[in-house]
């Protein structure tokens, strides 16, 4: 594809190409009055970030307290930001606009904090490779993460040219992806790519394990090889982790692509709503259980277990639901513990401060 549509100069794109709209403009108004410059964060590193503005891409410094100790609040790819210009030096990130949506997973460090992978996302593409055995549990997990973000999920089956029966695979995935478009594609033959382009809008994130073909798919959508792709190991169908940072790239037909690394583990973090969306049929059945707090584990009058017994609900589906719910509840309880600990620390600080004040007053008498 030719690159001539955008001549190479400082800034071939405007902020509008990166998704800036009326809502952003309204939210930014008070910052504009203060002489700040709007920007969208393209990638965030420790201490600084790369951001795109109407005059070009800049490297901006982060204030020391950018995340207030909470990785979820730290600037991330996709954030809309207000930069303060600094004469003769790099601008400083002054504030982030409120996120409309956020893709959050349990942090890799297994602390009680979540980690925001991407902000202000409109469409989450859940990439599932047809060149490897389907793992319904993994698809359910990624869909829960996608629904929880507030964005719209689309499941894209990749590598259809390496699958004996793509339509059977599509039917299988559709059973665990209720209410979600499941598209069959092949970057190799071009199958389904037009349908996919038409189904995407706004800021698009590709989500999926390494080797699912996300980068190849991204390059087809971009119309040029911007994203690094790695050979997939024959033995286990796993890709090498070729994308390690996240970056935003405008798409030729409008919209922005945000490439995320192939995530080794996507832990759920406070994704209760997302799980309710993914397992809507279980939530629906549960309304007929005798007990409101039924755990569907052998209680009398359990409508969910009755459905399993009658073959209306697969046992695997219930097992997957229980497993993800347990994991999510565990993450939630860790967050509660951390908040309790934070509150306790604050209370101790206040008590210590008061004692010091009284001691000081006592000495003054």
PyMOL commands that set and color helices and strands:
alter all, ss='L'
color gray80, all
select helices_A, chain A and resi 15-18+22-33+71-73+136-149+160-162+166-176+193-199+214-222+272-278+280-286+303-309+315-364
alter helices_A, ss='H'
color red, helices_A
select strands_A, chain A and resi 37-44+48-53+56-62+80-86+89-96+102-106+114-119+123-129+152-158+182-184+203-207+247-250+256-259
alter strands_A, ss='S'
color yellow, strands_A
deselect
rebuild
show_as cartoon
